[in-house]
Amino acid sequence: MAELSDVITFLGTAGARFVVARQFLASGGAWLSLGGTQILFDPGPGCLVQTAKRKLDPTELDAIVLSHRHLDHSGDINIMIEAMTDGGTKKRGMVFVPADALNQDPVIFSYLQPYPQSIQVLTEGGAYVINDVSFTTPVRHKHPVETYGFIFQTPRHTFSWITDTRYFEDLADHYEGDLLVINVVRLNPGAPIDHLALPEARSIIEELRPKIAILTHFGMTMWRAKPWELAEKLSEETGISVIAARDGLKFDLAKLEG
Ligand SMILES: [Zn+2]
């Protein structure tokens, strides 16, 4: 029997409005292949196209997980639910979203809401199960809409994903894991936008000291500054292996054992 593996495929690495609107980088979130469990994470604009391009089959998805309702994360969630359920012909798959993605002005159209097997609402401190994968949403983020980050646990690995948020005091405390994925929209802190900037990501990485950290979700200032060079510099300065995600990157978590 083949060894089971945990692989994250970055369908896109664009963050925030401008890089997404112009598609300087692809958007569309990530595909988490965790043993036999397939999870789609934050299906932003272009997700359907990117999954087809990467030969990933939406009818094999076990779940779709949404961190928050902003368009750059949720743009393709409706079509991906339709794809997961084979055009609505098979009631299958789980969907996990914050409550405000379903309330008045829902990002999931009401006619699609009966398609999946279940829709579960994310809450602060919540714990969820998809086959033999579990995940928690330890803390509500500081972002204009209800937003959570995640710690995923597979039988083989633990990894956390710090999604969109303004920096706050004990943010890092919640996200221990062997691998940290972190959304870094801006190069410099200070603008009145509820997103992490690189120096804040750096202090989180230094505090958590994961085996590997992956930067993603780049806004314009990060993209212009060449994320792969920034990551290399961070690695040298912190002694922690920091990688910049790129569109289509397949990260095998077996690298954590290397
Ligand atoms: Zn956002």
py3Dmol code that shows the C-alpha trace and the ligand (Angstrom):
import py3Dmol

protein = """\
ATOM      1  CA  MET A   1       0.000   0.000   0.000  1.00  0.00           C
ATOM      2  CA  ALA A   2       1.321   3.433  -0.874  1.00  0.00           C
ATOM      3  CA  GLU A   3       2.268   5.700   1.996  1.00  0.00           C
ATOM      4  CA  LEU A   4      -0.366   8.307   2.693  1.00  0.00           C
ATOM      5  CA  SER A   5       0.811  11.857   2.193  1.00  0.00           C
ATOM      6  CA  ASP A   6      -0.356  15.346   3.077  1.00  0.00           C
ATOM      7  CA  VAL A   7       0.026  17.845   0.241  1.00  0.00           C
ATOM      8  CA  ILE A   8      -1.041  21.483  -0.035  1.00  0.00           C
ATOM      9  CA  THR A   9      -1.504  22.769  -3.592  1.00  0.00           C
ATOM     10  CA  PHE A  10      -1.599  26.549  -3.829  1.00  0.00           C
ATOM     11  CA  LEU A  11      -4.171  27.278  -6.537  1.00  0.00           C
ATOM     12  CA  GLY A  12      -3.308  30.956  -6.221  1.00  0.00           C
ATOM     13  CA  THR A  13      -1.217  33.300  -4.109  1.00  0.00           C
ATOM     14  CA  ALA A  14      -2.921  36.648  -4.754  1.00  0.00           C
ATOM     15  CA  GLY A  15      -4.279  38.571  -1.811  1.00  0.00           C
ATOM     16  CA  ALA A  16      -6.520  41.597  -1.518  1.00  0.00           C
ATOM     17  CA  ARG A  17      -8.215  43.559  -4.226  1.00  0.00           C
ATOM     18  CA  PHE A  18      -5.685  44.839  -6.722  1.00  0.00           C
ATOM     19  CA  VAL A  19      -3.529  41.775  -7.291  1.00  0.00           C
ATOM     20  CA  VAL A  20      -6.712  39.699  -7.511  1.00  0.00           C
ATOM     21  CA  ALA A  21      -8.529  42.133  -9.828  1.00  0.00           C
ATOM     22  CA  ARG A  22      -5.627  42.241 -12.250  1.00  0.00           C
ATOM     23  CA  GLN A  23      -4.614  38.598 -11.741  1.00  0.00           C
ATOM     24  CA  PHE A  24      -0.929  39.489 -11.495  1.00  0.00           C
ATOM     25  CA  LEU A  25      -1.008  36.361  -9.405  1.00  0.00           C
ATOM     26  CA  ALA A  26      -3.728  33.728  -9.584  1.00  0.00           C
ATOM     27  CA  SER A  27      -6.361  33.628  -6.868  1.00  0.00           C
ATOM     28  CA  GLY A  28      -8.424  30.620  -5.889  1.00  0.00           C
ATOM     29  CA  GLY A  29      -7.177  29.392  -2.512  1.00  0.00           C
ATOM     30  CA  ALA A  30      -5.625  26.013  -1.840  1.00  0.00           C
ATOM     31  CA  TRP A  31      -6.376  22.335  -2.295  1.00  0.00           C
ATOM     32  CA  LEU A  32      -5.481  20.265   0.759  1.00  0.00           C
ATOM     33  CA  SER A  33      -4.937  16.610  -0.044  1.00  0.00           C
ATOM     34  CA  LEU A  34      -4.627  15.048   3.405  1.00  0.00           C
ATOM     35  CA  GLY A  35      -4.290  11.288   3.135  1.00  0.00           C
ATOM     36  CA  GLY A  36      -7.504  10.269   1.425  1.00  0.00           C
ATOM     37  CA  THR A  37      -9.325  13.459   2.358  1.00  0.00           C
ATOM     38  CA  GLN A  38      -9.660  16.313  -0.133  1.00  0.00           C
ATOM     39  CA  ILE A  39     -10.406  19.789   1.216  1.00  0.00           C
ATOM     40  CA  LEU A  40     -10.794  23.002  -0.739  1.00  0.00           C
ATOM     41  CA  PHE A  41      -9.742  26.069   1.210  1.00  0.00           C
ATOM     42  CA  ASP A  42     -10.928  29.618   0.444  1.00  0.00           C
ATOM     43  CA  PRO A  43     -12.135  29.193  -3.159  1.00  0.00           C
ATOM     44  CA  GLY A  44     -11.548  32.706  -4.448  1.00  0.00           C
ATOM     45  CA  PRO A  45     -12.033  33.992  -8.013  1.00  0.00           C
ATOM     46  CA  GLY A  46     -10.633  31.578 -10.580  1.00  0.00           C
ATOM     47  CA  CYS A  47     -10.702  28.545  -8.292  1.00  0.00           C
ATOM     48  CA  LEU A  48     -12.671  26.449 -10.772  1.00  0.00           C
ATOM     49  CA  VAL A  49     -10.259  27.293 -13.587  1.00  0.00           C
ATOM     50  CA  GLN A  50      -7.209  26.624 -11.428  1.00  0.00           C
ATOM     51  CA  THR A  51      -8.501  23.241 -10.244  1.00  0.00           C
ATOM     52  CA  ALA A  52      -9.139  22.196 -13.848  1.00  0.00           C
ATOM     53  CA  LYS A  53      -5.681  23.443 -14.839  1.00  0.00           C
ATOM     54  CA  ARG A  54      -4.077  21.411 -12.024  1.00  0.00           C
ATOM     55  CA  LYS A  55      -6.176  18.338 -12.957  1.00  0.00           C
ATOM     56  CA  LEU A  56      -7.889  18.296  -9.570  1.00  0.00           C
ATOM     57  CA  ASP A  57     -11.362  16.783  -9.579  1.00  0.00           C
ATOM     58  CA  PRO A  58     -13.986  18.737  -7.588  1.00  0.00           C
ATOM     59  CA  THR A  59     -16.269  15.667  -7.430  1.00  0.00           C
ATOM     60  CA  GLU A  60     -13.618  14.103  -5.164  1.00  0.00           C
ATOM     61  CA  LEU A  61     -13.837  16.907  -2.607  1.00  0.00           C
ATOM     62  CA  ASP A  62     -14.868  15.937   0.905  1.00  0.00           C
ATOM     63  CA  ALA A  63     -15.231  19.500   2.111  1.00  0.00           C
ATOM     64  CA  ILE A  64     -14.972  23.194   1.338  1.00  0.00           C
ATOM     65  CA  VAL A  65     -13.694  25.433   4.139  1.00  0.00           C
ATOM     66  CA  LEU A  66     -14.101  29.208   4.044  1.00  0.00           C
ATOM     67  CA  SER A  67     -12.185  31.545   6.377  1.00  0.00           C
ATOM     68  CA  HIS A  68     -14.402  34.547   5.623  1.00  0.00           C
ATOM     69  CA  ARG A  69     -16.809  36.031   3.134  1.00  0.00           C
ATOM     70  CA  HIS A  70     -14.529  38.540   1.375  1.00  0.00           C
ATOM     71  CA  LEU A  71     -14.607  38.037  -2.389  1.00  0.00           C
ATOM     72  CA  ASP A  72     -10.923  37.181  -2.792  1.00  0.00           C
ATOM     73  CA  HIS A  73     -11.645  34.125  -0.599  1.00  0.00           C
ATOM     74  CA  SER A  74     -15.231  33.242  -1.531  1.00  0.00           C
ATOM     75  CA  GLY A  75     -15.641  34.314  -5.172  1.00  0.00           C
ATOM     76  CA  ASP A  76     -15.965  30.780  -6.574  1.00  0.00           C
ATOM     77  CA  ILE A  77     -17.603  29.069  -3.588  1.00  0.00           C
ATOM     78  CA  ASN A  78     -20.957  28.675  -5.356  1.00  0.00           C
ATOM     79  CA  ILE A  79     -19.575  27.080  -8.490  1.00  0.00           C
ATOM     80  CA  MET A  80     -17.287  24.862  -6.392  1.00  0.00           C
ATOM     81  CA  ILE A  81     -20.272  23.628  -4.350  1.00  0.00           C
ATOM     82  CA  GLU A  82     -22.060  22.895  -7.593  1.00  0.00           C
ATOM     83  CA  ALA A  83     -18.973  21.094  -8.920  1.00  0.00           C
ATOM     84  CA  MET A  84     -18.477  19.107  -5.684  1.00  0.00           C
ATOM     85  CA  THR A  85     -22.076  17.899  -5.812  1.00  0.00           C
ATOM     86  CA  ASP A  86     -21.888  16.981  -9.488  1.00  0.00           C
ATOM     87  CA  GLY A  87     -24.144  19.821 -10.524  1.00  0.00           C
ATOM     88  CA  GLY A  88     -26.365  19.307  -7.511  1.00  0.00           C
ATOM     89  CA  THR A  89     -27.233  15.747  -8.554  1.00  0.00           C
ATOM     90  CA  LYS A  90     -25.413  14.130  -5.599  1.00  0.00           C
ATOM     91  CA  LYS A  91     -25.938  15.335  -2.060  1.00  0.00           C
ATOM     92  CA  ARG A  92     -22.361  15.133  -0.855  1.00  0.00           C
ATOM     93  CA  GLY A  93     -19.524  17.013   0.782  1.00  0.00           C
ATOM     94  CA  MET A  94     -19.329  19.248   3.828  1.00  0.00           C
ATOM     95  CA  VAL A  95     -19.111  23.034   3.828  1.00  0.00           C
ATOM     96  CA  PHE A  96     -17.690  25.079   6.727  1.00  0.00           C
ATOM     97  CA  VAL A  97     -18.260  28.829   6.847  1.00  0.00           C
ATOM     98  CA  PRO A  98     -18.592  31.668   9.379  1.00  0.00           C
ATOM     99  CA  ALA A  99     -22.222  32.514  10.216  1.00  0.00           C
ATOM    100  CA  ASP A 100     -22.131  35.825   8.354  1.00  0.00           C
ATOM    101  CA  ALA A 101     -21.478  33.954   5.105  1.00  0.00           C
ATOM    102  CA  LEU A 102     -24.990  32.492   5.411  1.00  0.00           C
ATOM    103  CA  ASN A 103     -27.014  35.278   6.984  1.00  0.00           C
ATOM    104  CA  GLN A 104     -28.677  38.125   5.133  1.00  0.00           C
ATOM    105  CA  ASP A 105     -26.625  38.737   1.971  1.00  0.00           C
ATOM    106  CA  PRO A 106     -25.292  35.140   1.964  1.00  0.00           C
ATOM    107  CA  VAL A 107     -22.209  34.321  -0.120  1.00  0.00           C
ATOM    108  CA  ILE A 108     -23.653  30.854  -0.698  1.00  0.00           C
ATOM    109  CA  PHE A 109     -26.834  31.242  -2.765  1.00  0.00           C
ATOM    110  CA  SER A 110     -29.846  29.884  -0.934  1.00  0.00           C
ATOM    111  CA  TYR A 111     -30.796  27.546  -3.784  1.00  0.00           C
ATOM    112  CA  LEU A 112     -27.366  25.865  -3.424  1.00  0.00           C
ATOM    113  CA  GLN A 113     -27.481  25.490   0.343  1.00  0.00           C
ATOM    114  CA  PRO A 114     -29.289  22.098   0.264  1.00  0.00           C
ATOM    115  CA  TYR A 115     -26.725  20.630  -2.198  1.00  0.00           C
ATOM    116  CA  PRO A 116     -23.950  19.594   0.234  1.00  0.00           C
ATOM    117  CA  GLN A 117     -24.391  16.906   2.846  1.00  0.00           C
ATOM    118  CA  SER A 118     -23.997  19.538   5.555  1.00  0.00           C
ATOM    119  CA  ILE A 119     -23.141  23.167   6.108  1.00  0.00           C
ATOM    120  CA  GLN A 120     -21.470  23.777   9.460  1.00  0.00           C
ATOM    121  CA  VAL A 121     -20.975  27.154  11.067  1.00  0.00           C
ATOM    122  CA  LEU A 122     -17.506  28.083  12.302  1.00  0.00           C
ATOM    123  CA  THR A 123     -17.216  29.637  15.746  1.00  0.00           C
ATOM    124  CA  GLU A 124     -14.383  30.830  17.950  1.00  0.00           C
ATOM    125  CA  GLY A 125     -12.835  27.815  19.667  1.00  0.00           C
ATOM    126  CA  GLY A 126     -14.743  25.416  17.418  1.00  0.00           C
ATOM    127  CA  ALA A 127     -13.522  21.910  16.543  1.00  0.00           C
ATOM    128  CA  TYR A 128     -14.542  20.063  13.379  1.00  0.00           C
ATOM    129  CA  VAL A 129     -14.014  16.677  11.766  1.00  0.00           C
ATOM    130  CA  ILE A 130     -13.702  15.610   8.133  1.00  0.00           C
ATOM    131  CA  ASN A 131     -12.969  11.852   7.938  1.00  0.00           C
ATOM    132  CA  ASP A 132      -9.688  11.337   9.831  1.00  0.00           C
ATOM    133  CA  VAL A 133      -8.744  15.014   9.587  1.00  0.00           C
ATOM    134  CA  SER A 134      -9.752  17.453  12.294  1.00  0.00           C
ATOM    135  CA  PHE A 135      -9.401  21.187  12.510  1.00  0.00           C
ATOM    136  CA  THR A 136     -10.000  23.980  14.985  1.00  0.00           C
ATOM    137  CA  THR A 137     -10.731  27.689  14.665  1.00  0.00           C
ATOM    138  CA  PRO A 138      -8.984  28.895  17.818  1.00  0.00           C
ATOM    139  CA  VAL A 139      -9.660  32.613  17.715  1.00  0.00           C
ATOM    140  CA  ARG A 140     -11.729  35.174  15.876  1.00  0.00           C
ATOM    141  CA  HIS A 141      -9.509  37.426  13.805  1.00  0.00           C
ATOM    142  CA  LYS A 142      -9.547  41.200  13.674  1.00  0.00           C
ATOM    143  CA  HIS A 143     -10.920  41.755  10.189  1.00  0.00           C
ATOM    144  CA  PRO A 144     -13.971  43.699   8.928  1.00  0.00           C
ATOM    145  CA  VAL A 145     -16.050  40.503   8.583  1.00  0.00           C
ATOM    146  CA  GLU A 146     -16.209  37.350  10.732  1.00  0.00           C
ATOM    147  CA  THR A 147     -12.914  35.580  10.070  1.00  0.00           C
ATOM    148  CA  TYR A 148     -11.083  32.570  11.486  1.00  0.00           C
ATOM    149  CA  GLY A 149      -7.667  30.998  11.146  1.00  0.00           C
ATOM    150  CA  PHE A 150      -7.169  27.233  11.325  1.00  0.00           C
ATOM    151  CA  ILE A 151      -5.142  24.446  12.831  1.00  0.00           C
ATOM    152  CA  PHE A 152      -5.434  21.258  10.783  1.00  0.00           C
ATOM    153  CA  GLN A 153      -4.502  17.916  12.263  1.00  0.00           C
ATOM    154  CA  THR A 154      -3.984  14.832  10.135  1.00  0.00           C
ATOM    155  CA  PRO A 155      -2.814  11.418  11.401  1.00  0.00           C
ATOM    156  CA  ARG A 156       0.647  12.500  10.211  1.00  0.00           C
ATOM    157  CA  HIS A 157       1.000  16.282  10.599  1.00  0.00           C
ATOM    158  CA  THR A 158      -0.249  19.426  12.265  1.00  0.00           C
ATOM    159  CA  PHE A 159      -0.282  22.687  10.382  1.00  0.00           C
ATOM    160  CA  SER A 160      -1.796  26.071  10.985  1.00  0.00           C
ATOM    161  CA  TRP A 161      -3.010  28.721   8.609  1.00  0.00           C
ATOM    162  CA  ILE A 162      -3.201  32.316   9.792  1.00  0.00           C
ATOM    163  CA  THR A 163      -5.687  33.928   7.435  1.00  0.00           C
ATOM    164  CA  ASP A 164      -6.543  37.608   7.053  1.00  0.00           C
ATOM    165  CA  THR A 165      -6.300  39.644  10.222  1.00  0.00           C
ATOM    166  CA  ARG A 166      -4.952  42.782  11.744  1.00  0.00           C
ATOM    167  CA  TYR A 167      -2.041  42.011  14.073  1.00  0.00           C
ATOM    168  CA  PHE A 168      -3.056  41.583  17.699  1.00  0.00           C
ATOM    169  CA  GLU A 169      -1.250  40.877  20.960  1.00  0.00           C
ATOM    170  CA  ASP A 170      -1.688  37.112  21.458  1.00  0.00           C
ATOM    171  CA  LEU A 171      -2.308  36.153  17.829  1.00  0.00           C
ATOM    172  CA  ALA A 172       0.701  33.821  17.601  1.00  0.00           C
ATOM    173  CA  ASP A 173      -0.186  31.962  20.814  1.00  0.00           C
ATOM    174  CA  HIS A 174      -3.100  30.264  19.079  1.00  0.00           C
ATOM    175  CA  TYR A 175      -1.293  28.774  16.106  1.00  0.00           C
ATOM    176  CA  GLU A 176       1.326  26.243  17.094  1.00  0.00           C
ATOM    177  CA  GLY A 177       2.101  23.652  14.452  1.00  0.00           C
ATOM    178  CA  ASP A 178       4.935  22.032  12.541  1.00  0.00           C
ATOM    179  CA  LEU A 179       4.058  24.117   9.523  1.00  0.00           C
ATOM    180  CA  LEU A 180       2.710  27.651   9.522  1.00  0.00           C
ATOM    181  CA  VAL A 181       1.035  29.127   6.455  1.00  0.00           C
ATOM    182  CA  ILE A 182       0.471  32.836   6.819  1.00  0.00           C
ATOM    183  CA  ASN A 183      -1.366  35.407   4.722  1.00  0.00           C
ATOM    184  CA  VAL A 184       0.944  38.408   4.321  1.00  0.00           C
ATOM    185  CA  VAL A 185      -0.769  41.073   2.264  1.00  0.00           C
ATOM    186  CA  ARG A 186       1.469  44.055   2.890  1.00  0.00           C
ATOM    187  CA  LEU A 187       5.156  44.824   2.955  1.00  0.00           C
ATOM    188  CA  ASN A 188       4.962  47.607   5.550  1.00  0.00           C
ATOM    189  CA  PRO A 189       2.649  48.021   8.522  1.00  0.00           C
ATOM    190  CA  GLY A 190       0.781  51.235   9.218  1.00  0.00           C
ATOM    191  CA  ALA A 191      -1.928  51.655   6.610  1.00  0.00           C
ATOM    192  CA  PRO A 192      -5.458  51.452   8.034  1.00  0.00           C
ATOM    193  CA  ILE A 193      -6.110  48.009   6.570  1.00  0.00           C
ATOM    194  CA  ASP A 194      -6.840  44.916   8.649  1.00  0.00           C
ATOM    195  CA  HIS A 195      -4.068  42.782   7.184  1.00  0.00           C
ATOM    196  CA  LEU A 196      -0.713  41.487   8.337  1.00  0.00           C
ATOM    197  CA  ALA A 197       2.457  43.138   7.110  1.00  0.00           C
ATOM    198  CA  LEU A 198       5.805  41.385   6.699  1.00  0.00           C
ATOM    199  CA  PRO A 199       7.427  42.578   9.988  1.00  0.00           C
ATOM    200  CA  GLU A 200       4.359  41.314  11.866  1.00  0.00           C
ATOM    201  CA  ALA A 201       4.533  37.970  10.080  1.00  0.00           C
ATOM    202  CA  ARG A 202       8.195  37.824  11.002  1.00  0.00           C
ATOM    203  CA  SER A 203       7.530  38.309  14.710  1.00  0.00           C
ATOM    204  CA  ILE A 204       4.785  35.658  14.600  1.00  0.00           C
ATOM    205  CA  ILE A 205       7.166  33.222  12.886  1.00  0.00           C
ATOM    206  CA  GLU A 206       9.892  33.980  15.427  1.00  0.00           C
ATOM    207  CA  GLU A 207       7.499  33.461  18.302  1.00  0.00           C
ATOM    208  CA  LEU A 208       6.033  30.186  16.986  1.00  0.00           C
ATOM    209  CA  ARG A 209       9.235  28.792  15.491  1.00  0.00           C
ATOM    210  CA  PRO A 210       7.535  26.269  13.162  1.00  0.00           C
ATOM    211  CA  LYS A 211       9.713  23.838  11.236  1.00  0.00           C
ATOM    212  CA  ILE A 212       8.718  25.620   8.026  1.00  0.00           C
ATOM    213  CA  ALA A 213       6.713  28.789   7.358  1.00  0.00           C
ATOM    214  CA  ILE A 214       5.031  29.555   4.035  1.00  0.00           C
ATOM    215  CA  LEU A 215       4.091  33.113   3.088  1.00  0.00           C
ATOM    216  CA  THR A 216       1.128  33.606   0.741  1.00  0.00           C
ATOM    217  CA  HIS A 217      -1.810  35.892  -0.169  1.00  0.00           C
ATOM    218  CA  PHE A 218       0.325  38.708  -1.484  1.00  0.00           C
ATOM    219  CA  GLY A 219      -0.905  42.234  -2.047  1.00  0.00           C
ATOM    220  CA  MET A 220       0.720  44.659  -4.427  1.00  0.00           C
ATOM    221  CA  THR A 221       3.523  45.860  -2.132  1.00  0.00           C
ATOM    222  CA  MET A 222       4.590  42.298  -1.314  1.00  0.00           C
ATOM    223  CA  TRP A 223       4.400  41.207  -4.941  1.00  0.00           C
ATOM    224  CA  ARG A 224       6.546  44.135  -6.110  1.00  0.00           C
ATOM    225  CA  ALA A 225       9.132  43.350  -3.445  1.00  0.00           C
ATOM    226  CA  LYS A 226       9.570  39.758  -4.791  1.00  0.00           C
ATOM    227  CA  PRO A 227       8.204  37.443  -2.070  1.00  0.00           C
ATOM    228  CA  TRP A 228      10.804  34.725  -2.752  1.00  0.00           C
ATOM    229  CA  GLU A 229      13.624  37.181  -1.972  1.00  0.00           C
ATOM    230  CA  LEU A 230      11.850  38.378   1.159  1.00  0.00           C
ATOM    231  CA  ALA A 231      11.388  34.764   2.268  1.00  0.00           C
ATOM    232  CA  GLU A 232      15.059  33.994   1.743  1.00  0.00           C
ATOM    233  CA  LYS A 233      16.056  37.021   3.795  1.00  0.00           C
ATOM    234  CA  LEU A 234      13.638  36.000   6.562  1.00  0.00           C
ATOM    235  CA  SER A 235      15.139  32.508   6.600  1.00  0.00           C
ATOM    236  CA  GLU A 236      18.640  33.930   7.031  1.00  0.00           C
ATOM    237  CA  GLU A 237      17.570  36.342   9.738  1.00  0.00           C
ATOM    238  CA  THR A 238      15.400  33.963  11.770  1.00  0.00           C
ATOM    239  CA  GLY A 239      17.097  30.615  11.208  1.00  0.00           C
ATOM    240  CA  ILE A 240      13.665  29.189  10.341  1.00  0.00           C
ATOM    241  CA  SER A 241      12.981  27.861   6.871  1.00  0.00           C
ATOM    242  CA  VAL A 242      10.626  30.396   5.250  1.00  0.00           C
ATOM    243  CA  ILE A 243       9.206  29.804   1.766  1.00  0.00           C
ATOM    244  CA  ALA A 244       7.170  32.105  -0.458  1.00  0.00           C
ATOM    245  CA  ALA A 245       4.270  30.228  -2.031  1.00  0.00           C
ATOM    246  CA  ARG A 246       3.907  30.515  -5.790  1.00  0.00           C
ATOM    247  CA  ASP A 247       0.939  29.758  -7.986  1.00  0.00           C
ATOM    248  CA  GLY A 248       0.689  26.002  -8.396  1.00  0.00           C
ATOM    249  CA  LEU A 249       3.176  25.152  -5.643  1.00  0.00           C
ATOM    250  CA  LYS A 250       2.614  21.650  -4.305  1.00  0.00           C
ATOM    251  CA  PHE A 251       3.995  21.480  -0.792  1.00  0.00           C
ATOM    252  CA  ASP A 252       4.426  17.953   0.550  1.00  0.00           C
ATOM    253  CA  LEU A 253       4.352  17.999   4.330  1.00  0.00           C
ATOM    254  CA  ALA A 254       6.833  15.114   4.352  1.00  0.00           C
ATOM    255  CA  LYS A 255       9.387  17.924   3.966  1.00  0.00           C
ATOM    256  CA  LEU A 256       8.775  18.703   7.631  1.00  0.00           C
ATOM    257  CA  GLU A 257      10.522  15.458   8.525  1.00  0.00           C
ATOM    258  CA  GLY A 258      13.558  16.236   6.377  1.00  0.00           C
TER     259      GLY A 258
END
"""
ligand_1 = """\
1
ZN
Zn -10.281 39.585 3.869
"""
view = py3Dmol.view(width=600, height=400)
view.addModel(protein, "pdb")
view.setStyle({"model": 0}, {"cartoon": {"style": "trace"}})
view.addModel(ligand_1, "xyz")
view.setStyle({"model": 1}, {"stick": {}})
view.zoomTo()
view.show()
